[in-house]
Amino acid sequence: MPRIAAATVGEHRAAQRRALLDAAHTLLSETPDRPPGLGEVAAKAGLARSSAYHYFRSRDDLLSAVVEDMFPRWNGKIVEAMEVADDPVWAYVDANLQLVADGEHAIVGALATLTPQTFRDSRILEMHDSLVLPLIDALRAQGVPDPKLTATLINSLVYSGAELIEVGQGIDQVRSAIREVLGR
């Protein structure tokens, strides 16, 4: 019987699962165009290949879990940036652009290609849609008459900026151009 490395079996299982998710994320950031197999992820996490199957049924199951794990982390970084900013709307834009520049969006893009069924899951769609809620709240607090429409327009700039960054445009140039368009 293997030893557990935590106070309880539940904590041990949570730590093992977390290690597998982190290993998959690391491998995906290194080579987003090549999805890692469960054995490769397990090795990166310091676990036996067979152990990975205790947590995930297949590579697609693991990759879906990585997507589910990324959205709250992405959202948390954005909200954190907005909470300490003088201009939370700009902080929303800037935090998203920085996450793209850091490679996070490339991982999500690769996962959308590798596991398209994941992005049809209602939970994932709901998580994705919730990413804009902090922006809508900030716009509402600023008295913007139609915060949802304005958020949609701002996000179109973020999406365009993300595409530019991903094809090699410098983040500082993208930031500057978007800031100018927004009049901030």
MDAnalysis code that builds the backbone (N, CA, C; Angstrom):
import MDAnalysis as mda
import numpy as np

u = mda.Universe.empty(552, n_residues=184, atom_resindex=np.repeat(np.arange(184), 3), trajectory=True)
u.add_TopologyAttr("name", ["N", "CA", "C"] * 184)
u.add_TopologyAttr("resid", np.arange(1, 185))
u.add_TopologyAttr("resname", ["MET", "PRO", "ARG", "ILE", "ALA", "ALA", "ALA", "THR", "VAL", "GLY", "GLU", "HIS", "ARG", "ALA", "ALA", "GLN", "ARG", "ARG", "ALA", "LEU", "LEU", "ASP", "ALA", "ALA", "HIS", "THR", "LEU", "LEU", "SER", "GLU", "THR", "PRO", "ASP", "ARG", "PRO", "PRO", "GLY", "LEU", "GLY", "GLU", "VAL", "ALA", "ALA", "LYS", "ALA", "GLY", "LEU", "ALA", "ARG", "SER", "SER", "ALA", "TYR", "HIS", "TYR", "PHE", "ARG", "SER", "ARG", "ASP", "ASP", "LEU", "LEU", "SER", "ALA", "VAL", "VAL", "GLU", "ASP", "MET", "PHE", "PRO", "ARG", "TRP", "ASN", "GLY", "LYS", "ILE", "VAL", "GLU", "ALA", "MET", "GLU", "VAL", "ALA", "ASP", "ASP", "PRO", "VAL", "TRP", "ALA", "TYR", "VAL", "ASP", "ALA", "ASN", "LEU", "GLN", "LEU", "VAL", "ALA", "ASP", "GLY", "GLU", "HIS", "ALA", "ILE", "VAL", "GLY", "ALA", "LEU", "ALA", "THR", "LEU", "THR", "PRO", "GLN", "THR", "PHE", "ARG", "ASP", "SER", "ARG", "ILE", "LEU", "GLU", "MET", "HIS", "ASP", "SER", "LEU", "VAL", "LEU", "PRO", "LEU", "ILE", "ASP", "ALA", "LEU", "ARG", "ALA", "GLN", "GLY", "VAL", "PRO", "ASP", "PRO", "LYS", "LEU", "THR", "ALA", "THR", "LEU", "ILE", "ASN", "SER", "LEU", "VAL", "TYR", "SER", "GLY", "ALA", "GLU", "LEU", "ILE", "GLU", "VAL", "GLY", "GLN", "GLY", "ILE", "ASP", "GLN", "VAL", "ARG", "SER", "ALA", "ILE", "ARG", "GLU", "VAL", "LEU", "GLY", "ARG"])
u.atoms.positions = np.array([
    [0.849, -1.183, 0.000],
    [0.000, 0.000, 0.000],
    [0.889, 1.240, 0.000],
    [0.659, 2.162, -0.922],
    [1.496, 3.367, -0.966],
    [1.242, 4.272, 0.234],
    [2.276, 4.992, 0.610],
    [2.148, 5.934, 1.720],
    [1.466, 7.201, 1.230],
    [0.725, 7.806, 2.134],
    [0.136, 9.089, 1.786],
    [1.045, 10.187, 2.322],
    [1.099, 11.274, 1.593],
    [2.004, 12.371, 1.944],
    [1.228, 13.574, 2.461],
    [0.157, 13.313, 3.202],
    [-0.657, 14.394, 3.766],
    [-1.323, 13.877, 5.030],
    [-1.979, 14.771, 5.743],
    [-2.622, 14.400, 7.010],
    [-3.776, 13.426, 6.801],
    [-4.469, 13.556, 5.674],
    [-5.600, 12.669, 5.407],
    [-5.497, 12.137, 3.983],
    [-6.231, 11.075, 3.716],
    [-6.262, 10.516, 2.371],
    [-6.844, 11.549, 1.401],
    [-7.864, 12.246, 1.826],
    [-8.473, 13.278, 0.986],
    [-7.486, 14.375, 0.606],
    [-6.699, 14.816, 1.582],
    [-5.683, 15.841, 1.300],
    [-4.602, 15.294, 0.375],
    [-4.232, 14.055, 0.576],
    [-3.245, 13.418, -0.279],
    [-3.744, 13.346, -1.724],
    [-4.976, 12.900, -1.898],
    [-5.560, 12.808, -3.240],
    [-5.634, 14.189, -3.895],
    [-6.030, 15.191, -3.126],
    [-6.108, 16.554, -3.667],
    [-4.721, 17.038, -4.096],
    [-3.706, 16.736, -3.318],
    [-2.332, 17.155, -3.649],
    [-1.836, 16.421, -4.896],
    [-2.151, 15.137, -5.016],
    [-1.739, 14.368, -6.194],
    [-2.423, 14.918, -7.456],
    [-3.713, 15.177, -7.337],
    [-4.466, 15.727, -8.478],
    [-3.893, 17.092, -8.868],
    [-3.614, 17.928, -7.864],
    [-3.040, 19.251, -8.116],
    [-1.689, 19.115, -8.825],
    [-0.872, 18.153, -8.381],
    [0.434, 17.936, -8.994],
    [0.281, 17.544, -10.466],
    [-0.703, 16.718, -10.771],
    [-0.941, 16.316, -12.156],
    [-1.415, 17.498, -13.003],
    [-2.316, 18.304, -12.455],
    [-2.791, 19.487, -13.184],
    [-1.646, 20.469, -13.439],
    [-0.834, 20.700, -12.425],
    [0.302, 21.624, -12.575],
    [1.307, 21.094, -13.594],
    [1.556, 19.792, -13.566],
    [2.491, 19.193, -14.523],
    [1.947, 19.318, -15.947],
    [0.656, 19.065, -16.123],
    [0.048, 19.190, -17.452],
    [0.131, 20.637, -17.940],
    [-0.132, 21.576, -17.047],
    [-0.052, 22.999, -17.403],
    [1.367, 23.363, -17.828],
    [2.347, 22.900, -17.083],
    [3.752, 23.183, -17.413],
    [4.110, 22.604, -18.773],
    [3.732, 21.359, -19.006],
    [4.045, 20.718, -20.286],
    [3.340, 21.419, -21.446],
    [2.108, 21.840, -21.227],
    [1.381, 22.554, -22.271],
    [2.004, 23.917, -22.553],
    [2.519, 24.586, -21.519],
    [3.152, 25.881, -21.768],
    [4.466, 25.713, -22.513],
    [5.117, 24.592, -22.329],
    [6.371, 24.336, -23.047],
    [6.108, 23.984, -24.510],
    [5.070, 23.194, -24.773],
    [4.741, 22.777, -26.142],
    [3.223, 22.755, -26.316],
    [2.605, 23.937, -26.489],
    [1.137, 23.975, -26.570],
    [0.566, 23.261, -27.788],
    [1.375, 23.030, -28.797],
    [0.871, 22.365, -29.989],
    [0.923, 20.836, -29.890],
    [1.499, 20.329, -28.798],
    [1.601, 18.872, -28.625],
    [1.061, 18.501, -27.252],
    [-0.114, 17.889, -27.224],
    [-0.694, 17.540, -25.926],
    [0.079, 16.416, -25.253],
    [0.373, 16.571, -23.982],
    [1.097, 15.503, -23.281],
    [0.170, 14.329, -22.967],
    [0.749, 13.142, -22.939],
    [-0.002, 11.962, -22.531],
    [-0.015, 11.840, -21.018],
    [-0.855, 10.981, -20.496],
    [-0.946, 10.801, -19.047],
    [0.374, 10.330, -18.450],
    [1.075, 9.465, -19.161],
    [2.361, 8.984, -18.654],
    [3.377, 10.105, -18.524],
    [3.422, 10.970, -19.524],
    [4.343, 12.111, -19.501],
    [3.993, 13.071, -18.366],
    [2.712, 13.304, -18.183],
    [2.256, 14.194, -17.106],
    [2.583, 13.578, -15.752],
    [2.319, 12.294, -15.609],
    [2.616, 11.621, -14.340],
    [4.103, 11.699, -14.018],
    [4.942, 11.459, -15.019],
    [6.393, 11.528, -14.804],
    [6.806, 12.928, -14.366],
    [6.253, 13.944, -15.015],
    [6.566, 15.336, -14.659],
    [6.133, 15.629, -13.217],
    [5.034, 15.016, -12.792],
    [4.509, 15.226, -11.436],
    [5.212, 14.341, -10.405],
    [6.091, 13.444, -10.874],
    [6.785, 12.554, -9.955],
    [5.941, 11.370, -9.521],
    [4.979, 10.990, -10.344],
    [4.085, 9.881, -10.026],
    [4.231, 8.777, -11.070],
    [3.775, 7.606, -10.713],
    [3.754, 6.497, -11.662],
    [2.637, 6.737, -12.678],
    [2.837, 6.256, -13.892],
    [1.834, 6.423, -14.944],
    [0.480, 5.897, -14.493],
    [0.479, 4.746, -13.857],
    [-0.790, 4.138, -13.420],
    [-1.507, 5.012, -12.390],
    [-0.748, 5.797, -11.628],
    [-1.370, 6.682, -10.629],
    [-2.227, 7.749, -11.285],
    [-1.806, 8.212, -12.453],
    [-2.560, 9.262, -13.139],
    [-3.976, 8.792, -13.458],
    [-4.128, 7.493, -13.733],
    [-5.441, 6.962, -14.082],
    [-6.381, 6.882, -12.880],
    [-5.867, 7.062, -11.691],
    [-6.737, 7.130, -10.504],
    [-7.454, 8.476, -10.448],
    [-6.923, 9.454, -11.168],
    [-7.464, 10.811, -11.112],
    [-8.141, 11.228, -12.414],
    [-7.667, 10.683, -13.542],
    [-8.205, 11.052, -14.847],
    [-8.356, 9.802, -15.704],
    [-9.505, 9.667, -16.366],
    [-9.790, 8.478, -17.186],
    [-8.950, 8.430, -18.452],
    [-8.609, 9.626, -18.975],
    [-7.908, 9.685, -20.252],
    [-7.177, 11.021, -20.365],
    [-6.410, 11.147, -21.426],
    [-5.737, 12.423, -21.672],
    [-6.769, 13.532, -21.866],
    [-7.842, 13.253, -22.597],
    [-8.877, 14.272, -22.805],
    [-9.513, 14.694, -21.488],
    [-9.715, 13.735, -20.592],
    [-10.266, 14.046, -19.271],
    [-9.316, 14.976, -18.510],
    [-8.027, 14.685, -18.569],
    [-7.024, 15.537, -17.919],
    [-7.013, 16.932, -18.539],
    [-7.013, 17.009, -19.873],
    [-6.966, 18.306, -20.540],
    [-8.221, 19.121, -20.239],
    [-9.362, 18.474, -20.144],
    [-10.593, 19.175, -19.750],
    [-10.462, 19.736, -18.341],
    [-9.856, 18.962, -17.453],
    [-9.648, 19.430, -16.076],
    [-8.686, 20.616, -16.043],
    [-7.688, 20.620, -16.919],
    [-6.761, 21.755, -17.001],
    [-7.522, 23.016, -17.399],
    [-8.422, 22.890, -18.364],
    [-9.237, 24.039, -18.784],
    [-10.070, 24.542, -17.617],
    [-10.755, 23.623, -16.938],
    [-11.583, 24.012, -15.788],
    [-10.751, 24.690, -14.709],
    [-9.517, 24.280, -14.569],
    [-8.623, 24.834, -13.563],
    [-8.112, 26.223, -13.963],
    [-7.953, 26.448, -15.255],
    [-7.362, 27.699, -15.723],
    [-8.308, 28.890, -15.601],
    [-9.583, 28.713, -15.867],
    [-10.500, 29.846, -15.864],
    [-10.567, 30.557, -14.513],
    [-10.736, 29.849, -13.404],
    [-10.763, 30.569, -12.124],
    [-9.429, 31.254, -11.809],
    [-8.321, 30.642, -12.199],
    [-7.014, 31.270, -11.961],
    [-6.876, 32.531, -12.795],
    [-7.280, 32.462, -14.053],
    [-7.238, 33.625, -14.951],
    [-8.100, 34.739, -14.359],
    [-9.327, 34.388, -13.994],
    [-10.256, 35.366, -13.429],
    [-9.702, 35.968, -12.140],
    [-9.096, 35.150, -11.300],
    [-8.534, 35.636, -10.043],
    [-7.444, 36.666, -10.272],
    [-6.604, 36.435, -11.267],
    [-5.536, 37.394, -11.569],
    [-6.113, 38.721, -12.058],
    [-7.157, 38.640, -12.854],
    [-7.781, 39.859, -13.369],
    [-8.446, 40.637, -12.240],
    [-9.214, 39.950, -11.425],
    [-9.908, 40.608, -10.316],
    [-8.902, 41.226, -9.352],
    [-7.833, 40.515, -9.062],
    [-6.792, 41.037, -8.179],
    [-6.201, 42.332, -8.740],
    [-5.919, 42.349, -10.023],
    [-5.369, 43.558, -10.653],
    [-6.376, 44.703, -10.599],
    [-7.640, 44.403, -10.810],
    [-8.677, 45.434, -10.814],
    [-8.893, 46.033, -9.426],
    [-8.793, 45.189, -8.393],
    [-9.058, 45.647, -7.028],
    [-8.061, 46.692, -6.536],
    [-6.838, 46.632, -7.018],
    [-5.812, 47.560, -6.529],
    [-5.558, 48.723, -7.490],
    [-6.300, 48.771, -8.582],
    [-6.037, 49.778, -9.613],
    [-6.877, 51.037, -9.417],
    [-6.305, 52.146, -9.819],
    [-7.063, 53.400, -9.851],
    [-8.090, 53.364, -10.975],
    [-7.765, 52.671, -12.044],
    [-8.654, 52.541, -13.198],
    [-8.912, 51.054, -13.430],
    [-9.954, 50.508, -12.802],
    [-10.196, 49.070, -12.909],
    [-10.508, 48.601, -14.334],
    [-11.065, 49.472, -15.154],
    [-11.356, 49.073, -16.527],
    [-10.046, 48.848, -17.279],
    [-9.127, 49.783, -17.136],
    [-7.831, 49.600, -17.786],
    [-7.093, 48.401, -17.183],
    [-7.210, 48.216, -15.887],
    [-6.552, 47.078, -15.238],
    [-7.073, 45.761, -15.814],
    [-8.370, 45.704, -16.116],
    [-8.959, 44.515, -16.736],
    [-8.299, 44.244, -18.086],
    [-8.225, 45.291, -18.913],
    [-7.615, 45.157, -20.235],
    [-6.160, 44.730, -20.105],
    [-5.427, 45.452, -19.275],
    [-3.996, 45.214, -19.139],
    [-3.689, 43.828, -18.574],
    [-4.448, 43.402, -17.585],
    [-4.219, 42.067, -17.001],
    [-4.467, 40.976, -18.026],
    [-5.510, 41.131, -18.840],
    [-5.776, 40.146, -19.891],
    [-4.641, 40.104, -20.902],
    [-4.167, 41.277, -21.317],
    [-3.068, 41.325, -22.281],
    [-1.808, 40.684, -21.707],
    [-1.558, 40.930, -20.427],
    [-0.368, 40.355, -19.803],
    [-0.467, 38.838, -19.720],
    [-1.641, 38.326, -19.413],
    [-1.824, 36.875, -19.371],
    [-1.596, 36.266, -20.750],
    [-2.018, 36.964, -21.786],
    [-1.766, 36.488, -23.145],
    [-0.263, 36.487, -23.410],
    [0.393, 37.587, -23.067],
    [1.842, 37.691, -23.286],
    [2.594, 36.623, -22.498],
    [2.063, 36.237, -21.349],
    [2.691, 35.205, -20.519],
    [2.452, 33.793, -21.053],
    [1.622, 33.664, -22.084],
    [1.395, 32.362, -22.704],
    [0.159, 31.624, -22.248],
    [-0.594, 32.183, -21.315],
    [-1.779, 31.485, -20.805],
    [-2.839, 31.284, -21.894],
    [-3.045, 32.298, -22.711],
    [-4.070, 32.192, -23.739],
    [-3.694, 31.155, -24.788],
    [-2.411, 31.025, -25.081],
    [-1.961, 30.021, -26.053],
    [-2.317, 28.616, -25.575],
    [-2.221, 28.418, -24.266],
    [-2.582, 27.105, -23.718],
    [-4.072, 26.852, -23.909],
    [-4.893, 27.851, -23.586],
    [-6.340, 27.692, -23.765],
    [-6.668, 27.477, -25.237],
    [-6.009, 28.228, -26.117],
    [-6.231, 28.054, -27.553],
    [-5.862, 26.660, -28.020],
    [-4.726, 26.174, -27.539],
    [-4.300, 24.818, -27.908],
    [-5.299, 23.792, -27.379],
    [-5.764, 23.988, -26.166],
    [-6.726, 23.050, -25.592],
    [-8.049, 23.086, -26.345],
    [-8.433, 24.265, -26.830],
    [-9.671, 24.363, -27.617],
    [-9.547, 23.552, -28.900],
    [-8.347, 23.522, -29.472],
    [-8.112, 22.744, -30.683],
    [-8.009, 21.255, -30.365],
    [-7.327, 20.939, -29.272],
    [-7.074, 19.539, -28.922],
    [-8.297, 18.844, -28.358],
    [-9.093, 19.566, -27.590],
    [-10.275, 18.978, -26.952],
    [-11.486, 19.886, -27.176],
    [-11.946, 20.002, -28.414],
    [-13.055, 20.929, -28.688],
    [-14.328, 20.606, -27.910],
    [-14.512, 19.344, -27.566],
    [-15.699, 18.965, -26.805],
    [-15.727, 19.650, -25.438],
    [-14.562, 19.921, -24.883],
    [-14.488, 20.596, -23.586],
    [-15.137, 21.968, -23.670],
    [-14.932, 22.654, -24.783],
    [-15.436, 24.008, -24.923],
    [-16.900, 24.061, -25.339],
    [-17.534, 22.899, -25.429],
    [-18.978, 22.836, -25.640],
    [-19.690, 22.484, -24.334],
    [-18.928, 22.172, -23.315],
    [-19.473, 21.828, -22.006],
    [-20.069, 23.086, -21.370],
    [-21.275, 22.986, -20.866],
    [-21.967, 24.160, -20.320],
    [-21.210, 24.784, -19.143],
    [-20.531, 23.978, -18.336],
    [-19.761, 24.545, -17.210],
    [-18.609, 25.398, -17.710],
    [-17.927, 24.921, -18.749],
    [-16.801, 25.667, -19.313],
    [-17.303, 26.954, -19.959],
    [-18.393, 26.867, -20.695],
    [-18.958, 28.059, -21.324],
    [-19.366, 29.085, -20.272],
    [-19.938, 28.605, -19.187],
    [-20.332, 29.510, -18.094],
    [-19.098, 30.161, -17.462],
    [-18.033, 29.385, -17.264],
    [-16.794, 29.953, -16.708],
    [-16.225, 31.005, -17.647],
    [-16.224, 30.700, -18.930],
    [-15.699, 31.658, -19.907],
    [-16.524, 32.942, -19.891],
    [-17.833, 32.798, -19.889],
    [-18.706, 33.971, -19.888],
    [-18.558, 34.803, -18.614],
    [-18.213, 34.148, -17.507],
    [-18.079, 34.875, -16.237],
    [-16.818, 35.734, -16.183],
    [-15.885, 35.512, -17.104],
    [-14.650, 36.301, -17.093],
    [-14.919, 37.788, -17.295],
    [-16.005, 38.129, -17.970],
    [-16.309, 39.535, -18.254],
    [-17.070, 40.210, -17.105],
    [-17.578, 39.460, -16.165],
    [-18.401, 40.042, -15.094],
    [-17.691, 41.123, -14.283],
    [-16.410, 40.957, -13.926],
    [-15.748, 42.045, -13.194],
    [-15.679, 43.343, -14.002],
    [-15.523, 43.228, -15.312],
    [-15.506, 44.415, -16.166],
    [-16.878, 45.074, -16.178],
    [-17.924, 44.290, -16.319],
    [-19.285, 44.838, -16.308],
    [-19.545, 45.555, -14.985],
    [-19.136, 44.942, -13.881],
    [-19.318, 45.570, -12.565],
    [-18.562, 46.891, -12.460],
    [-17.328, 46.927, -12.972],
    [-16.531, 48.156, -12.919],
    [-17.174, 49.248, -13.765],
    [-17.671, 48.879, -14.937],
    [-18.326, 49.859, -15.801],
    [-19.616, 50.373, -15.172],
    [-20.357, 49.480, -14.545],
    [-21.585, 49.871, -13.852],
    [-21.254, 50.849, -12.724],
    [-20.194, 50.573, -11.977],
    [-19.777, 51.453, -10.872],
    [-19.349, 52.829, -11.378],
    [-18.870, 52.882, -12.620],
    [-18.471, 54.161, -13.214],
    [-19.648, 54.896, -13.847],
    [-20.838, 54.294, -13.779],
    [-22.030, 54.939, -14.308],
    [-22.211, 54.815, -15.809],
    [-21.544, 53.856, -16.422],
    [-21.691, 53.640, -17.864],
    [-23.138, 53.192, -18.129],
    [-23.836, 53.851, -19.073],
    [-25.257, 53.553, -19.297],
    [-25.567, 52.105, -19.688],
    [-24.750, 51.490, -20.530],
    [-24.983, 50.102, -20.938],
    [-23.687, 49.317, -20.724],
    [-23.428, 48.894, -19.476],
    [-22.145, 48.249, -19.175],
    [-21.903, 46.951, -19.942],
    [-22.960, 46.191, -20.254],
    [-22.766, 44.931, -20.990],
    [-22.305, 45.210, -22.422],
    [-22.926, 46.171, -23.068],
    [-22.528, 46.525, -24.433],
    [-21.102, 47.080, -24.438],
    [-20.808, 47.957, -23.509],
    [-19.469, 48.543, -23.434],
    [-18.430, 47.464, -23.148],
    [-18.752, 46.528, -22.267],
    [-17.829, 45.424, -21.963],
    [-17.581, 44.571, -23.202],
    [-18.618, 44.333, -23.988],
    [-18.454, 43.563, -25.219],
    [-17.500, 44.279, -26.171],
    [-17.653, 45.584, -26.291],
    [-16.775, 46.358, -27.176],
    [-15.335, 46.382, -26.654],
    [-15.173, 46.548, -25.348],
    [-13.826, 46.528, -24.765],
    [-13.191, 45.159, -24.967],
    [-13.980, 44.110, -24.786],
    [-13.432, 42.757, -24.985],
    [-13.040, 42.513, -26.429],
    [-13.717, 43.161, -27.372],
    [-13.300, 42.994, -28.768],
    [-11.897, 43.562, -28.961],
    [-11.573, 44.633, -28.248],
    [-10.210, 45.174, -28.295],
    [-9.229, 44.211, -27.620],
    [-9.638, 43.634, -26.511],
    [-8.783, 42.668, -25.817],
    [-8.517, 41.464, -26.724],
    [-9.557, 40.938, -27.366],
    [-9.385, 39.783, -28.253],
    [-8.457, 40.125, -29.415],
    [-8.662, 41.310, -30.016],
    [-7.788, 41.723, -31.114],
    [-6.355, 41.902, -30.631],
    [-6.209, 42.498, -29.454],
    [-4.874, 42.655, -28.874],
    [-4.223, 41.310, -28.602],
    [-5.004, 40.364, -28.121],
    [-4.486, 39.019, -27.846],
    [-3.980, 38.376, -29.136],
    [-4.759, 38.503, -30.200],
    [-4.332, 37.929, -31.483],
    [-3.023, 38.564, -31.956],
    [-2.917, 39.876, -31.806],
    [-1.698, 40.570, -32.228],
    [-0.487, 40.106, -31.413],
    [-0.666, 39.992, -30.113],
    [0.430, 39.550, -29.247],
    [0.852, 38.129, -29.628],
    [-0.125, 37.272, -29.887],
    [0.183, 35.877, -30.194],
    [0.892, 35.705, -31.530],
    [0.775, 36.690, -32.428],
    [1.514, 36.576, -33.694],
    [2.800, 37.390, -33.670],
    [3.165, 37.903, -32.488],
    [4.473, 38.528, -32.345],
    [4.514, 40.023, -32.143],
    [3.372, 40.689, -32.152],
    [3.357, 42.132, -31.885],
    [3.758, 42.357, -30.433],
    [4.533, 43.377, -30.184],
    [4.967, 43.669, -28.823],
    [3.814, 44.098, -27.939],
    [3.805, 43.610, -26.720],
    [2.713, 43.925, -25.796],
    [2.645, 45.425, -25.510],
    [3.791, 46.089, -25.436],
    [3.772, 47.528, -25.152],
    [3.092, 48.305, -26.270],
    [3.324, 47.915, -27.512],
    [2.662, 48.567, -28.642],
    [1.162, 48.315, -28.607],
    [0.778, 47.090, -28.296],
    [-0.646, 46.749, -28.230],
    [-1.299, 47.519, -27.100],
    [-0.667, 47.554, -25.938],
    [-1.200, 48.313, -24.807],
    [-1.416, 49.771, -25.191],
    [-0.396, 50.355, -25.789],
    [-0.451, 51.764, -26.154],
    [-1.598, 52.048, -27.118],
    [-1.747, 51.206, -28.117],
    [-2.810, 51.408, -29.110],
    [-4.191, 51.260, -28.470],
    [-4.370, 50.251, -27.644],
    [-5.670, 50.055, -27.003],
    [-5.964, 51.199, -26.033],
    [-4.968, 51.610, -25.298],
    [-5.149, 52.724, -24.359],
    [-5.605, 53.975, -25.120],
    [-5.005, 54.196, -26.278],
    [-5.379, 55.357, -27.096],
    [-6.816, 55.238, -27.587],
    [-7.188, 54.055, -28.082],
    [-8.557, 53.846, -28.559],
    [-9.554, 54.053, -27.429],
    [-9.231, 53.582, -26.251],
    [-10.129, 53.725, -25.104],
    [-10.112, 55.130, -24.509],
    [-9.131, 55.925, -24.915],
    [-9.045, 57.274, -24.363],
    [-8.642, 57.266, -22.896],
    [-7.812, 56.300, -22.508],
    [-7.378, 56.180, -21.102],
    [-5.915, 56.516, -20.977],
])
